[in-house]
Amino acid sequence: MSAIGESDASEAAGEGRKKKGPLIYRQSLITRVTHWVWAVCLFFLLLSGLQIFNAHPNLYIGQESGFEYDNAVLRIYGAQDENGTPRGYTQLFGRDFDTTALGLGLSTENGQLQYRGFPPSVTIPSFHDLATGRVVHFFFAWVFVGTLFVWFLTSFVSGHLLRDVVPRGADIRALPGDIADHARLRFHHGRSYNSLQKIAYSVVFFILFPLIILTGITMSPGMDTAWPWLLDIFGGRQTARTIHFVTMVLLVLFFVIHLVMVVLAGPFNELRSMITGWYRASPDTPRGPRDR
C-alpha cells in the first residue's frame, strides 16, 4: 500500500509539474526601471499636489476666479453648523456634502482642529508649506516627464510600444471575452498583455499622462508666455487646473484597480516580472527558446 501511495503521489506531483507553464522573460530592464520610477514620482506628485491644492481648495471653469465669481465646480471648506460645531464640507456643482468624517474641509494638526482642504496625513509636507510642496512637485514632475520620454523612445525603437501596448483589431474582438473572464476572476497569463490591459495602458500613456503634463504646463504663467495656445486649447488656466485635478483622480483610480488586479492575478508572479523580468505563463503558452 505504501508503494502504491508513493507512486500515486509521484504521478500527482508529475501532473502538477506538467501543468506549470513556462517561465518567460516578459519585462525588459527599461520597462521595469521606468515602472518603478513612475510609481515613486506619482506618489510624491500626488501628495505634494494636494499640498498645493490646499492653498486654494476650489476648482473653477474659465480664465478667471475669485470671490466675485460664481464659476466654482468644486469647493472644499470648513464652517460651523447650526449648532456652532466645526464641520468640513465639500461642495460639488453647488451642492454641499458633509465630509468631516473623511477629513475633507476639517482636520486635526498637532491636536488642533483646522479648516483645511485635505488632511495633513495625505500631503507633502504634512504641515502647511506651499513653497516646499511646489519644489517637491516640480522636481518629480520633471523626473516623470524625462522618464516618460525615455520609455516612449526606447519602446518605439524596440517595437514594444506597437507590439505589446497599442490595441489591435484582434484585441478589440477579444475584449468581451476578456471582460467575462475578469468578472469570473479567470486570468490567462500569456506572453503579452490582454486586451483590457492594452486598452487601459493606452488610455494612461496616450491620454492621461499627456493630459496631466500639458495642463500642468498650462498653469505656469511662464510657459503660457512661450506657448499661449495652451490657454486656448484648455479654455483658460483655471479650467486647466480643474482638468489637471480630474486627471489626477483618474490616475489614482487606475492605480487602485491596478493593485487590486495584481493581488487577484497572483502578486508573487506579477511582482517577480517587474523586478526580475521573469513571468510564469499559463500552461497552454508555447515554450520559446529562452523560456525556463
N, C-alpha and C positions, 0 to 999 in steps of 0.2 A: 504493500500500500504506500509505503514511504517513497519507493522508487517511482511509482505511478504519479504520486503527488508532486515529486520533484520534476518529473517530465512535463506534467501539465503546467506547472509554474514556469518552467523554462520556455514552453511553447507560448504561454501567455506573454512572457517578457519579450519573446521574439516578435510576436504580433505587435506589441506596444512599440518596439523599436521600428518596425516596418511602417507604422502609422505616423511616425515622426517625420515631418517634412525636412527638406534640406535647409542648411544654414547658408543664406545668401548674403553677399555684400551689397547692401541696398543703399546706404547713405555715404556719399563721398565726404572727404575731410572738409571741404569748403562748405558743404551743406550743414555739417554738424557744428562747425565753428560759428557760422553765421546764425544758426538757430539759437545757440546759447547766448550769443551777443545780443540778438534781438530780445530774448527773454529778459536779460538784465536791463537793457535800455528801456523796454516798455514798462518794467516795474518802476524804475526811477522817473520816467516821463509821466506816468500816471500819478504818482504820489506828489511829485513836485508841481504837476499841472493843477492838482486840487489845491495846493498851497496858493498858486497864482489866482485860481478861480475865487478863492475865499476873499481876495482883496475887493472883489465886487461880484458877489454871488448871484448875478442876474444875467439873463441872456435875452438878446434883442434881435429883431429883424430890421435891417435897414442900415443906412450910413451912420446915423447918429443915435445917441442915447442920453438919458439924464432924467432928473426929477420932473422936468416939464413935458416929457414924452410919455406916451402910453402904448409903447410898442414892445413891451417885455412879454416873452413867451414862457419864461421860467424865472421864478424868484425863490430863493431860499433865505428865510429871515426868522428872527425871533421876536416875540411880543408877549405881552401879558394877556391872559384870557379874561373872561368876565369876572372871574374870582380874584384877579390880581396875581395869578400863578404864572411864572415864566413858562412859555411853551415854544417849541420850534415848529415852523410851518414851511411847507413847500407849495408854492403857487404855480400851477401849470395851466396855461391859457386862461388865466383869470379865475381859476377855481382853486381854493385853498384846501390843503390836506395837512392834518396834524402829524408831523413826522418826528415828534420828540423822542419816541422810542427808538428811532433809527439814528439819533444823534444829528439829524439834519436841522440846522437853524438854532439849535441849543445843545451845547455840550459842556463837559467839565474839564477844566485845565487847572492843574495844581490845586484841586479841591474847590475851585470856584466855578460857579455857573457862568457861562459866557455865550453871548449870541454870536454864532459863527456858522458859516455855510456847512462845511464838512468838519467832522471832529478831528482833533489832533492826532488820533491813532492812525489816520489814513493820509496824513500829509507829511511831506519832507520839506523843511524840518518840522518836527511836531509842534513847535511853538510858532507864533505868528512872526514870519520873517520873509517878506516878499522878495527882498534882494537876493537872499541865499536860494530861495526857491527858483528864481529866474536863472541864476548861474547854473544850478544843477540841471534845470530843464534844458537850457540851450546847449550845455555840454553834451548831454546824452542824445539830444536831437541830432547834432552833427555827427556823432558816432553812429547813430541809427541810419542816417542818410548815406554816410560813407559805406557802411556795411551792406546796405541795400544795393548800392551801385556796384560793389564788388560781386555780390551774388548774381545780379542780373547779367553782368558782363560774362562771368565765368560759366553760368548756367546756359547762356545763349551759345557761347563758343563750344561748349561740350555737348550741346544738344539736349541737356537735361530739361531745360525750360519747355521746349516744344514737345519733347518725347514723353515727359513724366508729369508735367503740371498743367499745360493747356488742354482743356477737354476737346475731344474729337467727336465725330458723329457716333461712333460706337459707344462712347461714354454716355452720350445723351440717351441713346437707345437702352442702355443698361441701367439708367437711373431709377426707373420704377422698381426693378428687382433689387437694387441696392438699398433703396428705402425700405422695402419689405423685409430684407434680411436684417438691417439695422434695428428695425422695430421689434424683430424677434430675437435680437442680440446674437445673430449668427454672423460671425466675422470671417471673411476669407483673407488669409494672409498671403498676398502674391508678391511678385517682383516689383510691381508698380502700384501707384495709388489707385483706389477705386474711384468710380465716377463722382461720388459725393465728396471725397477728399479733393479731387481735381477742381470741382466747381467751387468748393469752399476756399481752397488756396488761391484760385484765380481771382475770386472776389477780393480777398485780402491783398494780394500782390498788385493787382491791376486797378483796383478801385479804392479800397480803404487806405492803404499805405500812401499812394499818391495824393489822395484827398486830404489826409491829415497833414501831410507835408506842405501842400500848396496853401491850405487855409492857415497853417501856422505862419508861413511866409507872408501871407496877405495881412496878417495882424501887425506886421512890422512896418512902421512908417518909412524907414529907410528903404526897405525892399519895395514898398509901394511907389516910392520916387523913381526907382530904377525900372520897375515893371508896373506901371499904373493900370495896365489892362487886367491885372488880377482883381482889382476892385470892381471892374465891370463884370467879370466872369462870376464872382461870388455875391454880387449885389451889395457891396459895402463891407467895411471892416467888422461891423457888429454882426452881420449875417455870417461872415466867415468864422467869427468866434463861435457862433451857435452851431454851425456845421462841424467845426473842429470838436466841439463838446459831444455832439451826437455821434460822430465817427469814433471818438474815444469810447463811448458806451458800447458801440457795436463791436469794437475790438476786444473789450473786456468780456462781452458775451461770447465771442468766438473763443477766447482764451479759456473760459469756464467750460464750454462744451468740449473743447479740445482735451482738457484734463479729464473730464468725465469719460470720453471715448478711450483715452489712454488706459484708464483704470479698467474699463469694461473689456477692452480688447486684449488685455494682458500687459500690465505695467512693466514687468521684467523684460519681456521681449521688445516692447516699444522703447524703453529707456536704453537697453543694450544697443539698439540700432542707432540711437542718437549719441551714443558715447563711443562705441567701437566701430559702428558701421554695419555690423553683422546682425541679421534678422532671420528668425526662424519662420520659414514659409509653411503654408499648408501642405499636407501630404501629396495632393494632386499636382503640385507645382513641379514641372520638369526640371531635372538637375542640369546645371550648366557646368562648364569646365572648371570654374573657380569655386563651385559650391563645396561645402563641407558635409 
